[in-house]
Amino acid sequence: MSKIKIHVCSNELESWDTIWKWKWFTRDVWENVYWKEEQATLRPLFPLLHKLNIKSILDCSCGLGFKTILFAKRGFEVEGSDGSPNAIKYAPQLAKEKRVKIRFFLSRYEELGEKCKRKYDCVFSDNFDEIETYKYMKVAAKNIHSILNNDGKLIFSALPPHFSRKDLKKVIEKEWRKTKRFDVDAPYEKDGIRVTRIEVNEKTSEGILENNIFLIEEHGVLRVEIAQIMNPRIKWTWKDYYKVLKEAGFSEVYSTKENFAVAIK
């Protein structure tokens, strides 16, 4: 019997790159539902963007570009960035299918100043609240600040300002109660490749650790790719965000009733 080759992603960036690769491969299964979920996520954001007179947006950590495309469809001048090569490979294809022209570019937070080539009225990020370390959050905040126009805004989802660290533990418990411990997707086959995703979840002190185990059968050979992400990461309080953003140079930081954080340059 030949040995099964097992690859464990070394960090979250590689994990996301692996997830986007297989998400794209299996998109026929989940894409229609995902569009509806993303539309629901952005619905409360659009009135805020119009109220703030936002015209140009960088969708930072855009993944496969679903939200980016929805911004474009609403008439915003939008670009998308992500640290995953696979996300940036496939996002333009999705945009082309939806008949919108969007510039997508590969960039980690610390590369934004070099890679953006312009400034924006707004940076929207659905990743800022899930950054792994306080040190890297400071790097992210500083670099986002540098690519905003004067009076530009960083917008991201955040728990309410009154939540304490003790409250974060309660949120983790609440998330854990509604999380499946174990799940298996139906095998998906295309172009001679058969993929089965197994999801195993664990509760941690920082949130829910999602272990994505991909079983890939190709030409009679089985290999395994394991991608671990915190989904969701529930680690930061409003005080953490406020301190980091003020130190980065943002003049004002406030929370909206829809639980968006808004930081003004």
C-alpha angles and dihedrals in degrees: 000000000000118000118257111239110228123191121189114195111243098218144000094270092057089043092055090046089054093046093050090049093056094036088060092046092053098035094122088071101051111014100096093052092045093056089056092048093050092047089053091049093053098040095090091043099060096069089051092051092051092046089054091048093239115177105162126043137184109207095210115201088014098170110195090350103254095136091040090057092047089053089051092048088055091056101258121141097240141174129182132220133183139164092229116093090203093052091052091045094056104031094075089051091054091047091050090052089053091048098242125124112223132164111231121185138182112247142143117211094264090054098052096100091055099039103041098066090195144038130254141210089229142016112203117194130178088184104054093086090051099051109139103228137029090231092056092045087060090051091049094048093049093050094045089051090054094058098048125098117240106289088016120154136227110206126188139147116268139169115256117284094245094061112113128199088265088056090053089060089054091051090052090051091049092050091047093053091058096040122099110236093211134013136171124200119216111263113267122206130193136149092003094306122113118196129188120183120206118191121202117180130201131189114232136173089261100046136279119340109211115203110199111196113190117196107200121191115190127162090348093305123116123210133170131220119190121198121183123196135165102243103199110008108201102184111113132076127205089258089060092052093043094051094046094046095046091049088051089058104262110150098208136018123187143158127236127216088252088061096252118142114222121196117187122207 
